[in-house]
C-alpha cells in the first residue's frame, strides 16, 4: 500500500518552469531582509 508520494517543488513532473516556489522562497527571505536572485533560490 502506498502511504506517501513526494514530488519536487519546481514542477519537473508537471508544469516545468513553474515560478511559484521561487516567488514563495523570495518572499520568505525578503521578510527577513535577505534579497536573493532566482539562480540563488533554485
N, C-alpha and C positions, 0 to 999 in steps of 0.2 A: 504494500500500500504506500503510495506517495503521500508524504506529510508536508513537504515544503519544496517549493520551486523558487529559485532566485535568478532574476535576470539582471543584466548590467544596467547602470544608470543612464548611460549615454545613448541608448537606443540602437545598439547593434542588431538586436533581434528584430525590432520594429522601429521604423522612423529614424534611420541613420541620419546623423547630423542634428539631432534634436538639441536645442539650446536651453531648454527648461532647467536641466540640472546645473548648467553653467550659471544661469541667472540666479538660481537659488543659492548656490555657494557664494557668488559675488555679493549678493545682498547680505548674507550672514556675516561675511568678513567685513563688509562696509559698516555694519552696525558697530563693529569694534574698531573702526578707523583704519582698516587694512585694505589697501587697494591692490588688486591682482589683475593680471591680463588673462584673457581666455586661455592662452597657452599654459600659464602657470596653474590655472584651475584644472585644466584637463590633465 
